[in-house]
Amino acid sequence: MNQHFGEGYAESIAKDQVIAELGGRTVEQAFADGADTRSVWKAVCAAFDVPERLR
């Protein structure tokens, strides 16, 4: 996330953005609930239209 969004914005996304693909949770909440990194990144990519080459 830092590479694509920059450190400050990535941190904000992780803490503040509720993502439907994560069951209505933030990235931090998903990780706290035991979600794996790959599934979280896929959800972020879908929610923020991350280019295919970075997925």
Secondary structure by P-SEA (a helix, b strand, c coil): ccccccaaaaaaaaccccccccccccaaaaaaacccaaaaaaaaaaacccccccc
